[in-house]
Structure formats: structure tokens, C-alpha cells
């Protein structure tokens, strides 16, 4: 990620950040049950995962941010929270400008849209091999 530091606000701003989005839908519906965003911080050498089960219907669900330094741990965590063996996953790859070092899940949700989307696929069978492809996109 290319970044610049604003001394006045003491904030790092990141340009051209690649963000991978996974949406796990409730079985038999198009309602999002779990949504996560994955991005890589090259300064720290960590993959960040922002996620929540919150939606327009359930706005009081908590959000989380978790860091990973390895693909295996990231895959295992994603598999636990999204149950890849039972659910297909909608995916999107976005390019977002002006995320900051204090951005959270809601900031990313507000930043993604069709204009930031580089690719998107519905109902992906998420195997370890397929997930690794998406993980490698953020590097």
C-alpha cells in the first residue's frame, strides 16, 4: 500500500489499496450472514481482516478486526466463521483510496461500491486452493 502521513491530523492515508471482500449468504437467500474485508499492510507485514455479521436488519452486531501473518491461520479462521464446506461465498476485489490507519469495518463498507470493484463473483465454492488465490491478491 502506498501511504502518506498527515502531520496535522497524525494520520496515515493509504492510496490504491486492494481489498478482498467475502460475503457468506444465508442458505437459500441473498441475505448476507457474514461479511469480511481482507487487506495487506506492507509496512507491518500483516494481513488485516475486518468483519461483522451486521446488516441493515441487524445493525447491533459487533464488528471485529484481526491480523494474520500467515495464510494457513487466515484460512482456518475464515473457514470457522464462514463454514466453507456448507456455504458458497460471494467475492469481490476492490481498489480503494484514502483508507487510514484508523479505518474500521464501517469505513470500508462505505468505501466499496461498483466503481471500486475490479472483479466480483457469486456462489464461489471456497476451497483452500481458491481461498489462497484471493489471499494472494492483497499482496
HUPE-V210951 format. One record per residue. PHI is phi in radians with two decimals (999 if undefined). BURIAL is 1 if it has 9 or more other C-alpha atoms within 8 Angstrom, else 0. D_CENTER is the distance of its C-alpha to the mean C-alpha in Angstrom with 2 decimals. Layout:
PHI | BURIAL | D_CENTER
PHI | BURIAL | D_CENTER
This chain:
999 | 1 | 14.98
-1.47 | 0 | 18.15
-2.37 | 0 | 18.92
-2.43 | 0 | 21.95
-1.82 | 0 | 23.34
-1.73 | 1 | 25.02
-1.10 | 0 | 27.91
-1.08 | 0 | 28.88
-1.71 | 0 | 25.68
0.95 | 0 | 24.83
-2.26 | 1 | 21.26
-1.55 | 1 | 19.30
-1.93 | 1 | 17.86
-1.93 | 1 | 15.51
-1.85 | 1 | 16.28
0.90 | 1 | 14.81
-1.49 | 1 | 11.37
-1.48 | 1 | 9.53
-2.20 | 1 | 5.83
-1.74 | 1 | 4.84
-2.01 | 1 | 4.24
-2.05 | 1 | 6.37
-2.17 | 1 | 9.10
-1.71 | 1 | 12.00
-1.73 | 1 | 15.14
-1.08 | 1 | 18.34
-0.97 | 0 | 20.90
1.34 | 0 | 23.12
-2.36 | 0 | 21.35
-1.91 | 0 | 18.68
-1.45 | 0 | 17.55
-1.29 | 1 | 13.94
-1.72 | 1 | 14.33
-2.51 | 1 | 10.88
-2.35 | 1 | 7.51
-2.31 | 1 | 4.21
-2.21 | 1 | 0.83
-2.06 | 1 | 3.16
-2.56 | 1 | 6.27
-2.00 | 1 | 9.92
-1.83 | 1 | 12.75
-1.21 | 0 | 15.89
-1.14 | 0 | 18.20
-1.70 | 0 | 17.27
1.21 | 0 | 16.37
-2.19 | 1 | 13.38
-1.64 | 1 | 9.83
-1.74 | 1 | 7.88
-2.16 | 1 | 5.65
-1.88 | 1 | 5.66
-2.73 | 1 | 6.92
-3.00 | 1 | 10.15
-1.72 | 1 | 12.76
-1.18 | 1 | 14.10
-2.62 | 0 | 15.23
-1.13 | 0 | 18.22
-1.40 | 0 | 20.45
-2.22 | 0 | 19.19
-1.40 | 0 | 18.25
-1.62 | 0 | 19.48
-1.24 | 0 | 16.90
-1.26 | 0 | 15.49
-1.90 | 1 | 12.08
-2.48 | 1 | 11.12
-2.35 | 1 | 9.83
-2.42 | 0 | 10.77
-1.94 | 0 | 11.60
-2.41 | 1 | 12.72
-1.94 | 0 | 15.37
-2.58 | 0 | 15.65
-1.18 | 1 | 14.20
-1.10 | 0 | 16.43
-1.12 | 1 | 15.34
-1.10 | 1 | 11.61
-1.03 | 1 | 12.76
-1.05 | 0 | 15.20
-1.12 | 0 | 12.98
-1.05 | 1 | 10.64
-1.11 | 1 | 14.05
-1.16 | 0 | 15.52
-1.44 | 0 | 13.20
-2.02 | 1 | 12.82
0.87 | 1 | 16.24
-1.01 | 1 | 15.85
-1.23 | 0 | 19.66
-1.91 | 0 | 20.16
-2.27 | 1 | 17.34
-1.56 | 1 | 16.17
-2.10 | 1 | 12.60
-1.48 | 1 | 11.84
-2.19 | 1 | 9.53
-2.65 | 1 | 9.04
-2.04 | 1 | 8.89
-2.08 | 1 | 9.41
-2.07 | 1 | 11.61
-2.12 | 1 | 11.70
-1.77 | 0 | 14.71
1.19 | 0 | 15.71
-1.23 | 1 | 12.86
-2.16 | 1 | 14.89
-1.29 | 0 | 15.17
-2.04 | 0 | 15.38
-1.12 | 1 | 12.43
-2.21 | 0 | 10.83
-0.93 | 1 | 8.60
-1.12 | 0 | 11.41
-1.10 | 1 | 11.69
-1.19 | 1 | 8.35
-0.99 | 0 | 9.40
-1.20 | 0 | 12.73
-1.51 | 0 | 11.78
-1.53 | 1 | 10.34
-2.86 | 0 | 13.32
-1.08 | 0 | 15.45
-1.28 | 0 | 16.71
-1.62 | 1 | 13.48
-1.38 | 1 | 12.63
-1.57 | 0 | 13.96
-2.74 | 0 | 13.78
-2.77 | 1 | 13.08
-2.41 | 0 | 14.58
-1.77 | 0 | 15.59
0.98 | 0 | 16.67
-1.41 | 1 | 15.58
-1.38 | 1 | 17.37
-1.55 | 1 | 14.89
-1.62 | 0 | 17.26
-1.03 | 0 | 16.85
-1.10 | 0 | 17.89
-1.15 | 1 | 15.50
-1.09 | 1 | 12.45
-1.06 | 1 | 13.91
-1.03 | 0 | 14.04
-1.21 | 1 | 10.32
-1.06 | 1 | 10.05
-1.17 | 0 | 12.97
-1.11 | 0 | 11.59
-1.38 | 1 | 9.84
-1.38 | 0 | 13.30
